[in-house]
Amino acid sequence: MKKDAYQIVLRPVITEKSTRLKDMNREICFEVDPRANKNEVKKAVEKLFKIKVDTVRIQNKQGKMKRVGRNTGRTKHWKKAYVRIKQGEKMIEYFEAV
């Protein structure tokens, strides 16, 4: 099954930790498709932002239990990818590929 780059990289994750990693380690954090692997994420980011990727680390996140009144449910499970950009490449802005 061939996926488009926009179907693999869903959105950037902007938190205090991801902002610190962007400034210090040249790492960008994205929410990615739960079925995507490291190679697909690397190719998708390189295609979307036209940069070279050094490494990709992937983390599966479990959904949290939520309650509304007496009804309980769960938020969706999702996958997070930390993408390190090679030295010498320009740092991406989140709005370039949108």
Biopython code that builds the backbone (N, CA, C, O; Angstrom):
import numpy as np
from Bio.PDB.StructureBuilder import StructureBuilder

atoms = [
    (1, "MET", "N", (0.836, -1.178, 0.000)),
    (1, "MET", "CA", (0.000, 0.000, 0.000)),
    (1, "MET", "C", (0.884, 1.245, 0.000)),
    (1, "MET", "O", (1.626, 1.482, 0.953)),
    (2, "LYS", "N", (0.806, 2.027, -1.051)),
    (2, "LYS", "CA", (1.622, 3.228, -1.201)),
    (2, "LYS", "C", (0.870, 4.415, -0.615)),
    (2, "LYS", "O", (-0.278, 4.662, -0.983)),
    (3, "LYS", "N", (1.503, 5.149, 0.291)),
    (3, "LYS", "CA", (0.864, 6.291, 0.927)),
    (3, "LYS", "C", (1.538, 7.577, 0.484)),
    (3, "LYS", "O", (2.734, 7.606, 0.193)),
    (4, "ASP", "N", (0.751, 8.633, 0.439)),
    (4, "ASP", "CA", (1.262, 9.958, 0.148)),
    (4, "ASP", "C", (1.972, 10.498, 1.392)),
    (4, "ASP", "O", (1.669, 10.077, 2.508)),
    (5, "ALA", "N", (2.909, 11.422, 1.207)),
    (5, "ALA", "CA", (3.643, 11.986, 2.338)),
    (5, "ALA", "C", (2.713, 12.716, 3.302)),
    (5, "ALA", "O", (2.960, 12.732, 4.508)),
    (6, "TYR", "N", (1.646, 13.319, 2.779)),
    (6, "TYR", "CA", (0.695, 14.022, 3.631)),
    (6, "TYR", "C", (-0.150, 13.053, 4.462)),
    (6, "TYR", "O", (-0.708, 13.451, 5.485)),
    (7, "GLN", "N", (-0.252, 11.801, 4.045)),
    (7, "GLN", "CA", (-0.975, 10.801, 4.821)),
    (7, "GLN", "C", (-0.102, 10.191, 5.911)),
    (7, "GLN", "O", (-0.621, 9.626, 6.874)),
    (8, "ILE", "N", (1.214, 10.300, 5.772)),
    (8, "ILE", "CA", (2.131, 9.747, 6.771)),
    (8, "ILE", "C", (2.392, 10.756, 7.882)),
    (8, "ILE", "O", (2.233, 10.434, 9.059)),
    (9, "VAL", "N", (2.794, 11.978, 7.519)),
    (9, "VAL", "CA", (3.047, 13.035, 8.504)),
    (9, "VAL", "C", (1.749, 13.803, 8.686)),
    (9, "VAL", "O", (1.311, 14.512, 7.780)),
    (10, "LEU", "N", (1.129, 13.664, 9.855)),
    (10, "LEU", "CA", (-0.192, 14.246, 10.067)),
    (10, "LEU", "C", (-0.136, 15.687, 10.560)),
    (10, "LEU", "O", (-0.831, 16.554, 10.030)),
    (11, "ARG", "N", (0.703, 15.951, 11.589)),
    (11, "ARG", "CA", (0.796, 17.306, 12.123)),
    (11, "ARG", "C", (2.028, 17.410, 13.002)),
    (11, "ARG", "O", (2.511, 16.395, 13.503)),
    (12, "PRO", "N", (2.552, 18.626, 13.203)),
    (12, "PRO", "CA", (3.641, 18.785, 14.166)),
    (12, "PRO", "C", (3.098, 18.763, 15.586)),
    (12, "PRO", "O", (1.972, 19.193, 15.839)),
    (13, "VAL", "N", (3.899, 18.264, 16.498)),
    (13, "VAL", "CA", (3.549, 18.279, 17.917)),
    (13, "VAL", "C", (4.348, 19.413, 18.538)),
    (13, "VAL", "O", (5.575, 19.355, 18.615)),
    (14, "ILE", "N", (3.638, 20.448, 18.981)),
    (14, "ILE", "CA", (4.305, 21.632, 19.517)),
    (14, "ILE", "C", (4.071, 21.684, 21.026)),
    (14, "ILE", "O", (2.983, 22.027, 21.489)),
    (15, "THR", "N", (5.114, 21.335, 21.780)),
    (15, "THR", "CA", (5.078, 21.365, 23.236)),
    (15, "THR", "C", (6.365, 22.028, 23.719)),
    (15, "THR", "O", (7.221, 22.389, 22.912)),
    (16, "GLU", "N", (6.499, 22.186, 25.023)),
    (16, "GLU", "CA", (7.733, 22.755, 25.563)),
    (16, "GLU", "C", (8.918, 21.848, 25.263)),
    (16, "GLU", "O", (9.996, 22.327, 24.910)),
    (17, "LYS", "N", (8.725, 20.553, 25.400)),
    (17, "LYS", "CA", (9.818, 19.612, 25.138)),
    (17, "LYS", "C", (10.217, 19.642, 23.668)),
    (17, "LYS", "O", (11.408, 19.666, 23.357)),
    (18, "SER", "N", (9.241, 19.641, 22.757)),
    (18, "SER", "CA", (9.585, 19.627, 21.331)),
    (18, "SER", "C", (10.246, 20.938, 20.904)),
    (18, "SER", "O", (11.113, 20.933, 20.030)),
    (19, "THR", "N", (9.849, 22.056, 21.509)),
    (19, "THR", "CA", (10.493, 23.336, 21.203)),
    (19, "THR", "C", (11.935, 23.341, 21.685)),
    (19, "THR", "O", (12.821, 23.849, 20.998)),
    (20, "ARG", "N", (12.173, 22.774, 22.867)),
    (20, "ARG", "CA", (13.539, 22.690, 23.396)),
    (20, "ARG", "C", (14.408, 21.781, 22.522)),
    (20, "ARG", "O", (15.565, 22.101, 22.249)),
    (21, "LEU", "N", (13.846, 20.641, 22.081)),
    (21, "LEU", "CA", (14.602, 19.736, 21.211)),
    (21, "LEU", "C", (14.904, 20.379, 19.864)),
    (21, "LEU", "O", (15.970, 20.149, 19.293)),
    (22, "LYS", "N", (13.980, 21.181, 19.355)),
    (22, "LYS", "CA", (14.202, 21.865, 18.084)),
    (22, "LYS", "C", (15.367, 22.846, 18.194)),
    (22, "LYS", "O", (16.193, 22.939, 17.286)),
    (23, "ASP", "N", (15.432, 23.576, 19.308)),
    (23, "ASP", "CA", (16.488, 24.565, 19.491)),
    (23, "ASP", "C", (17.842, 23.927, 19.796)),
    (23, "ASP", "O", (18.865, 24.386, 19.289)),
    (24, "MET", "N", (17.862, 22.876, 20.617)),
    (24, "MET", "CA", (19.128, 22.322, 21.070)),
    (24, "MET", "C", (19.666, 21.216, 20.169)),
    (24, "MET", "O", (20.861, 21.198, 19.872)),
    (25, "ASN", "N", (18.804, 20.284, 19.724)),
    (25, "ASN", "CA", (19.274, 19.075, 19.040)),
    (25, "ASN", "C", (18.883, 18.993, 17.577)),
    (25, "ASN", "O", (19.177, 17.994, 16.920)),
    (26, "ARG", "N", (18.223, 20.025, 17.047)),
    (26, "ARG", "CA", (17.763, 20.021, 15.652)),
    (26, "ARG", "C", (16.794, 18.863, 15.403)),
    (26, "ARG", "O", (16.860, 18.203, 14.366)),
    (27, "GLU", "N", (15.891, 18.622, 16.366)),
    (27, "GLU", "CA", (14.896, 17.561, 16.248)),
    (27, "GLU", "C", (13.505, 18.169, 16.161)),
    (27, "GLU", "O", (13.176, 19.105, 16.890)),
    (28, "ILE", "N", (12.695, 17.626, 15.264)),
    (28, "ILE", "CA", (11.316, 18.058, 15.093)),
    (28, "ILE", "C", (10.423, 16.883, 15.474)),
    (28, "ILE", "O", (10.743, 15.732, 15.175)),
    (29, "CYS", "N", (9.307, 17.172, 16.130)),
    (29, "CYS", "CA", (8.388, 16.136, 16.572)),
    (29, "CYS", "C", (7.108, 16.208, 15.742)),
    (29, "CYS", "O", (6.533, 17.284, 15.576)),
    (30, "PHE", "N", (6.661, 15.059, 15.219)),
    (30, "PHE", "CA", (5.457, 14.983, 14.402)),
    (30, "PHE", "C", (4.547, 13.883, 14.907)),
    (30, "PHE", "O", (5.010, 12.880, 15.450)),
    (31, "GLU", "N", (3.231, 14.078, 14.723)),
    (31, "GLU", "CA", (2.292, 12.973, 14.853)),
    (31, "GLU", "C", (2.239, 12.310, 13.493)),
    (31, "GLU", "O", (2.040, 12.982, 12.481)),
    (32, "VAL", "N", (2.416, 10.993, 13.457)),
    (32, "VAL", "CA", (2.466, 10.269, 12.193)),
    (32, "VAL", "C", (1.397, 9.178, 12.172)),
    (32, "VAL", "O", (0.790, 8.861, 13.195)),
    (33, "ASP", "N", (1.185, 8.618, 10.996)),
    (33, "ASP", "CA", (0.219, 7.536, 10.824)),
    (33, "ASP", "C", (0.645, 6.341, 11.682)),
    (33, "ASP", "O", (1.821, 5.978, 11.676)),
    (34, "PRO", "N", (-0.279, 5.725, 12.415)),
    (34, "PRO", "CA", (0.094, 4.615, 13.302)),
    (34, "PRO", "C", (0.683, 3.406, 12.578)),
    (34, "PRO", "O", (1.367, 2.598, 13.206)),
    (35, "ARG", "N", (0.439, 3.261, 11.292)),
    (35, "ARG", "CA", (0.991, 2.116, 10.553)),
    (35, "ARG", "C", (2.311, 2.440, 9.869)),
    (35, "ARG", "O", (2.891, 1.564, 9.228)),
    (36, "ALA", "N", (2.808, 3.674, 9.984)),
    (36, "ALA", "CA", (4.041, 4.081, 9.306)),
    (36, "ALA", "C", (5.262, 3.587, 10.068)),
    (36, "ALA", "O", (5.252, 3.495, 11.295)),
    (37, "ASN", "N", (6.325, 3.269, 9.312)),
    (37, "ASN", "CA", (7.578, 2.872, 9.946)),
    (37, "ASN", "C", (8.607, 3.991, 9.777)),
    (37, "ASN", "O", (8.309, 5.031, 9.191)),
    (38, "LYS", "N", (9.824, 3.769, 10.296)),
    (38, "LYS", "CA", (10.850, 4.811, 10.288)),
    (38, "LYS", "C", (11.239, 5.232, 8.876)),
    (38, "LYS", "O", (11.418, 6.421, 8.611)),
    (39, "ASN", "N", (11.373, 4.265, 7.965)),
    (39, "ASN", "CA", (11.772, 4.594, 6.600)),
    (39, "ASN", "C", (10.722, 5.440, 5.895)),
    (39, "ASN", "O", (11.066, 6.380, 5.180)),
    (40, "GLU", "N", (9.444, 5.120, 6.088)),
    (40, "GLU", "CA", (8.376, 5.899, 5.472)),
    (40, "GLU", "C", (8.340, 7.321, 6.024)),
    (40, "GLU", "O", (8.130, 8.275, 5.275)),
    (41, "VAL", "N", (8.544, 7.465, 7.332)),
    (41, "VAL", "CA", (8.552, 8.790, 7.951)),
    (41, "VAL", "C", (9.719, 9.605, 7.416)),
    (41, "VAL", "O", (9.557, 10.785, 7.102)),
    (42, "LYS", "N", (10.883, 8.998, 7.308)),
    (42, "LYS", "CA", (12.063, 9.704, 6.812)),
    (42, "LYS", "C", (11.840, 10.197, 5.382)),
    (42, "LYS", "O", (12.124, 11.357, 5.083)),
    (43, "LYS", "N", (11.338, 9.341, 4.500)),
    (43, "LYS", "CA", (11.091, 9.733, 3.115)),
    (43, "LYS", "C", (10.026, 10.818, 3.022)),
    (43, "LYS", "O", (10.142, 11.732, 2.205)),
    (44, "ALA", "N", (8.990, 10.723, 3.852)),
    (44, "ALA", "CA", (7.909, 11.712, 3.816)),
    (44, "ALA", "C", (8.395, 13.092, 4.254)),
    (44, "ALA", "O", (8.054, 14.094, 3.624)),
    (45, "VAL", "N", (9.187, 13.157, 5.326)),
    (45, "VAL", "CA", (9.696, 14.446, 5.806)),
    (45, "VAL", "C", (10.660, 15.045, 4.786)),
    (45, "VAL", "O", (10.624, 16.250, 4.535)),
    (46, "GLU", "N", (11.518, 14.217, 4.198)),
    (46, "GLU", "CA", (12.443, 14.721, 3.183)),
    (46, "GLU", "C", (11.687, 15.264, 1.975)),
    (46, "GLU", "O", (12.091, 16.270, 1.392)),
    (47, "LYS", "N", (10.598, 14.608, 1.598)),
    (47, "LYS", "CA", (9.820, 15.058, 0.447)),
    (47, "LYS", "C", (9.038, 16.336, 0.761)),
    (47, "LYS", "O", (8.995, 17.251, -0.061)),
    (48, "LEU", "N", (8.421, 16.406, 1.944)),
    (48, "LEU", "CA", (7.597, 17.557, 2.297)),
    (48, "LEU", "C", (8.419, 18.826, 2.489)),
    (48, "LEU", "O", (8.048, 19.887, 1.986)),
    (49, "PHE", "N", (9.521, 18.726, 3.206)),
    (49, "PHE", "CA", (10.278, 19.907, 3.594)),
    (49, "PHE", "C", (11.562, 20.113, 2.786)),
    (49, "PHE", "O", (12.245, 21.122, 2.962)),
    (50, "LYS", "N", (11.897, 19.168, 1.903)),
    (50, "LYS", "CA", (13.079, 19.258, 1.033)),
    (50, "LYS", "C", (14.359, 19.469, 1.851)),
    (50, "LYS", "O", (15.135, 20.393, 1.607)),
    (51, "ILE", "N", (14.547, 18.575, 2.830)),
    (51, "ILE", "CA", (15.741, 18.576, 3.668)),
    (51, "ILE", "C", (16.246, 17.151, 3.793)),
    (51, "ILE", "O", (15.558, 16.212, 3.392)),
    (52, "LYS", "N", (17.439, 16.979, 4.343)),
    (52, "LYS", "CA", (17.996, 15.657, 4.608)),
    (52, "LYS", "C", (17.794, 15.311, 6.079)),
    (52, "LYS", "O", (18.071, 16.123, 6.962)),
    (53, "VAL", "N", (17.307, 14.099, 6.332)),
    (53, "VAL", "CA", (17.027, 13.630, 7.689)),
    (53, "VAL", "C", (18.164, 12.732, 8.149)),
    (53, "VAL", "O", (18.629, 11.873, 7.399)),
    (54, "ASP", "N", (18.610, 12.931, 9.385)),
    (54, "ASP", "CA", (19.688, 12.132, 9.952)),
    (54, "ASP", "C", (19.126, 10.860, 10.593)),
    (54, "ASP", "O", (19.459, 9.755, 10.163)),
    (55, "THR", "N", (18.283, 11.003, 11.611)),
    (55, "THR", "CA", (17.710, 9.843, 12.290)),
    (55, "THR", "C", (16.229, 10.066, 12.573)),
    (55, "THR", "O", (15.746, 11.198, 12.586)),
    (56, "VAL", "N", (15.521, 8.962, 12.798)),
    (56, "VAL", "CA", (14.109, 9.003, 13.162)),
    (56, "VAL", "C", (13.907, 8.067, 14.354)),
    (56, "VAL", "O", (14.338, 6.914, 14.331)),
    (57, "ARG", "N", (13.255, 8.574, 15.383)),
    (57, "ARG", "CA", (12.863, 7.751, 16.540)),
    (57, "ARG", "C", (11.346, 7.789, 16.628)),
    (57, "ARG", "O", (10.736, 8.847, 16.477)),
    (58, "ILE", "N", (10.734, 6.630, 16.872)),
    (58, "ILE", "CA", (9.273, 6.534, 16.890)),
    (58, "ILE", "C", (8.818, 6.041, 18.258)),
    (58, "ILE", "O", (9.450, 5.192, 18.888)),
    (59, "GLN", "N", (7.682, 6.615, 18.694)),
    (59, "GLN", "CA", (7.134, 6.274, 20.000)),
    (59, "GLN", "C", (5.625, 6.076, 19.846)),
    (59, "GLN", "O", (4.942, 6.930, 19.281)),
    (60, "ASN", "N", (5.102, 4.951, 20.347)),
    (60, "ASN", "CA", (3.663, 4.712, 20.352)),
    (60, "ASN", "C", (3.080, 5.282, 21.635)),
    (60, "ASN", "O", (3.574, 5.008, 22.729)),
    (61, "LYS", "N", (2.019, 6.082, 21.490)),
    (61, "LYS", "CA", (1.371, 6.703, 22.634)),
    (61, "LYS", "C", (-0.007, 6.063, 22.841)),
    (61, "LYS", "O", (-0.788, 5.940, 21.898)),
    (62, "GLN", "N", (-0.294, 5.662, 24.068)),
    (62, "GLN", "CA", (-1.580, 5.072, 24.396)),
    (62, "GLN", "C", (-2.591, 6.182, 24.666)),
    (62, "GLN", "O", (-2.255, 7.220, 25.235)),
    (63, "GLY", "N", (-3.832, 5.948, 24.248)),
    (63, "GLY", "CA", (-4.894, 6.907, 24.514)),
    (63, "GLY", "C", (-5.224, 6.955, 26.000)),
    (63, "GLY", "O", (-5.040, 5.971, 26.717)),
    (64, "LYS", "N", (-5.713, 8.105, 26.457)),
    (64, "LYS", "CA", (-6.034, 8.282, 27.865)),
    (64, "LYS", "C", (-7.507, 7.979, 28.115)),
    (64, "LYS", "O", (-8.355, 8.172, 27.244)),
    (65, "MET", "N", (-7.790, 7.501, 29.319)),
    (65, "MET", "CA", (-9.171, 7.286, 29.725)),
    (65, "MET", "C", (-9.800, 8.643, 30.058)),
    (65, "MET", "O", (-9.204, 9.458, 30.763)),
    (66, "LYS", "N", (-11.008, 8.872, 29.541)),
    (66, "LYS", "CA", (-11.729, 10.119, 29.780)),
    (66, "LYS", "C", (-13.132, 9.795, 30.256)),
    (66, "LYS", "O", (-13.696, 8.755, 29.915)),
    (67, "ARG", "N", (-13.696, 10.711, 31.059)),
    (67, "ARG", "CA", (-15.064, 10.548, 31.534)),
    (67, "ARG", "C", (-15.869, 11.787, 31.218)),
    (67, "ARG", "O", (-15.376, 12.908, 31.337)),
    (68, "VAL", "N", (-17.114, 11.581, 30.815)),
    (68, "VAL", "CA", (-18.091, 12.653, 30.675)),
    (68, "VAL", "C", (-19.317, 12.179, 31.442)),
    (68, "VAL", "O", (-20.060, 11.320, 30.965)),
    (69, "GLY", "N", (-19.529, 12.738, 32.631)),
    (69, "GLY", "CA", (-20.601, 12.246, 33.495)),
    (69, "GLY", "C", (-20.280, 10.839, 33.951)),
    (69, "GLY", "O", (-19.208, 10.592, 34.504)),
    (70, "ARG", "N", (-21.202, 9.914, 33.724)),
    (70, "ARG", "CA", (-20.921, 8.528, 34.105)),
    (70, "ARG", "C", (-20.426, 7.687, 32.944)),
    (70, "ARG", "O", (-20.130, 6.505, 33.118)),
    (71, "ASN", "N", (-20.333, 8.278, 31.763)),
    (71, "ASN", "CA", (-19.818, 7.560, 30.590)),
    (71, "ASN", "C", (-18.305, 7.636, 30.546)),
    (71, "ASN", "O", (-17.727, 8.707, 30.731)),
    (72, "THR", "N", (-17.667, 6.513, 30.303)),
    (72, "THR", "CA", (-16.215, 6.493, 30.180)),
    (72, "THR", "C", (-15.850, 6.151, 28.745)),
    (72, "THR", "O", (-16.584, 5.453, 28.046)),
    (73, "GLY", "N", (-14.724, 6.646, 28.334)),
    (73, "GLY", "CA", (-14.232, 6.371, 26.992)),
    (73, "GLY", "C", (-12.733, 6.505, 26.968)),
    (73, "GLY", "O", (-12.089, 6.606, 28.013)),
    (74, "ARG", "N", (-12.191, 6.505, 25.802)),
    (74, "ARG", "CA", (-10.745, 6.559, 25.637)),
    (74, "ARG", "C", (-10.436, 7.416, 24.426)),
    (74, "ARG", "O", (-11.119, 7.332, 23.405)),
    (75, "THR", "N", (-9.389, 8.253, 24.540)),
    (75, "THR", "CA", (-8.917, 8.979, 23.365)),
    (75, "THR", "C", (-8.156, 7.996, 22.479)),
    (75, "THR", "O", (-7.806, 6.903, 22.924)),
    (76, "LYS", "N", (-7.902, 8.372, 21.254)),
    (76, "LYS", "CA", (-7.292, 7.433, 20.313)),
    (76, "LYS", "C", (-5.812, 7.201, 20.624)),
    (76, "LYS", "O", (-5.134, 8.076, 21.161)),
    (77, "HIS", "N", (-5.328, 6.020, 20.281)),
    (77, "HIS", "CA", (-3.899, 5.734, 20.326)),
    (77, "HIS", "C", (-3.258, 6.448, 19.145)),
    (77, "HIS", "O", (-3.882, 6.593, 18.093)),
    (78, "TRP", "N", (-2.002, 6.902, 19.312)),
    (78, "TRP", "CA", (-1.340, 7.603, 18.225)),
    (78, "TRP", "C", (0.156, 7.350, 18.264)),
    (78, "TRP", "O", (0.682, 6.807, 19.235)),
    (79, "LYS", "N", (0.829, 7.746, 17.204)),
    (79, "LYS", "CA", (2.261, 7.508, 17.074)),
    (79, "LYS", "C", (2.976, 8.835, 16.891)),
    (79, "LYS", "O", (2.539, 9.692, 16.123)),
    (80, "LYS", "N", (4.089, 8.992, 17.611)),
    (80, "LYS", "CA", (4.887, 10.207, 17.568)),
    (80, "LYS", "C", (6.259, 9.873, 16.996)),
    (80, "LYS", "O", (6.828, 8.827, 17.308)),
    (81, "ALA", "N", (6.795, 10.769, 16.151)),
    (81, "ALA", "CA", (8.120, 10.560, 15.562)),
    (81, "ALA", "C", (9.000, 11.765, 15.851)),
    (81, "ALA", "O", (8.601, 12.906, 15.620)),
    (82, "TYR", "N", (10.203, 11.505, 16.360)),
    (82, "TYR", "CA", (11.221, 12.538, 16.545)),
    (82, "TYR", "C", (12.189, 12.436, 15.366)),
    (82, "TYR", "O", (12.836, 11.405, 15.179)),
    (83, "VAL", "N", (12.288, 13.494, 14.579)),
    (83, "VAL", "CA", (13.095, 13.499, 13.360)),
    (83, "VAL", "C", (14.259, 14.454, 13.565)),
    (83, "VAL", "O", (14.053, 15.640, 13.820)),
    (84, "ARG", "N", (15.487, 13.943, 13.454)),
    (84, "ARG", "CA", (16.681, 14.778, 13.581)),
    (84, "ARG", "C", (17.163, 15.192, 12.194)),
    (84, "ARG", "O", (17.312, 14.359, 11.300)),
    (85, "ILE", "N", (17.403, 16.489, 12.028)),
    (85, "ILE", "CA", (17.837, 17.047, 10.747)),
    (85, "ILE", "C", (19.360, 17.042, 10.698)),
    (85, "ILE", "O", (20.018, 17.319, 11.701)),
    (86, "LYS", "N", (19.921, 16.727, 9.532)),
    (86, "LYS", "CA", (21.374, 16.689, 9.382)),
    (86, "LYS", "C", (21.976, 18.075, 9.562)),
    (86, "LYS", "O", (21.325, 19.089, 9.308)),
    (87, "GLN", "N", (23.233, 18.102, 10.005)),
    (87, "GLN", "CA", (23.957, 19.367, 10.147)),
    (87, "GLN", "C", (24.129, 20.012, 8.784)),
    (87, "GLN", "O", (24.362, 19.324, 7.791)),
    (88, "GLY", "N", (24.015, 21.325, 8.735)),
    (88, "GLY", "CA", (24.169, 22.052, 7.479)),
    (88, "GLY", "C", (22.859, 22.288, 6.745)),
    (88, "GLY", "O", (22.798, 23.115, 5.836)),
    (89, "GLU", "N", (21.810, 21.568, 7.131)),
    (89, "GLU", "CA", (20.491, 21.766, 6.517)),
    (89, "GLU", "C", (19.783, 22.911, 7.238)),
    (89, "GLU", "O", (20.015, 23.153, 8.423)),
    (90, "LYS", "N", (18.922, 23.606, 6.507)),
    (90, "LYS", "CA", (18.163, 24.695, 7.136)),
    (90, "LYS", "C", (17.095, 24.109, 8.059)),
    (90, "LYS", "O", (16.538, 23.046, 7.785)),
    (91, "MET", "N", (16.820, 24.811, 9.147)),
    (91, "MET", "CA", (15.790, 24.364, 10.081)),
    (91, "MET", "C", (14.429, 24.668, 9.470)),
    (91, "MET", "O", (14.215, 25.747, 8.919)),
    (92, "ILE", "N", (13.520, 23.719, 9.571)),
    (92, "ILE", "CA", (12.217, 23.900, 8.932)),
    (92, "ILE", "C", (11.304, 24.741, 9.799)),
    (92, "ILE", "O", (11.430, 24.769, 11.023)),
    (93, "GLU", "N", (10.393, 25.417, 9.148)),
    (93, "GLU", "CA", (9.295, 26.100, 9.819)),
    (93, "GLU", "C", (8.064, 25.244, 9.603)),
    (93, "GLU", "O", (7.937, 24.595, 8.565)),
    (94, "TYR", "N", (7.168, 25.232, 10.554)),
    (94, "TYR", "CA", (6.019, 24.340, 10.501)),
    (94, "TYR", "C", (5.054, 24.662, 9.375)),
    (94, "TYR", "O", (4.276, 23.800, 8.968)),
    (95, "PHE", "N", (5.087, 25.889, 8.863)),
    (95, "PHE", "CA", (4.095, 26.292, 7.879)),
    (95, "PHE", "C", (4.572, 26.169, 6.438)),
    (95, "PHE", "O", (3.857, 26.590, 5.528)),
    (96, "GLU", "N", (5.762, 25.605, 6.197)),
    (96, "GLU", "CA", (6.309, 25.501, 4.843)),
    (96, "GLU", "C", (5.540, 24.529, 3.964)),
    (96, "GLU", "O", (5.309, 24.824, 2.791)),
    (97, "ALA", "N", (5.141, 23.394, 4.487)),
    (97, "ALA", "CA", (4.541, 22.354, 3.651)),
    (97, "ALA", "C", (3.024, 22.352, 3.706)),
    (97, "ALA", "O", (2.387, 21.540, 3.035)),
    (98, "VAL", "N", (2.443, 23.225, 4.476)),
    (98, "VAL", "CA", (0.979, 23.212, 4.613)),
    (98, "VAL", "C", (0.327, 24.009, 3.504)),
    (98, "VAL", "O", (-0.899, 24.110, 3.455)),
]
sb = StructureBuilder()
sb.init_structure("model")
sb.init_model(0)
sb.init_chain("A")
sb.init_seg("    ")
for serial, (resi, resn, name, xyz) in enumerate(atoms, 1):
    if name == "N":
        sb.init_residue(resn, " ", resi, " ")
    sb.init_atom(name, np.array(xyz, "f"), 0.0, 1.0, " ", f" {name:<3s}", serial, name[0])
structure = sb.get_structure()
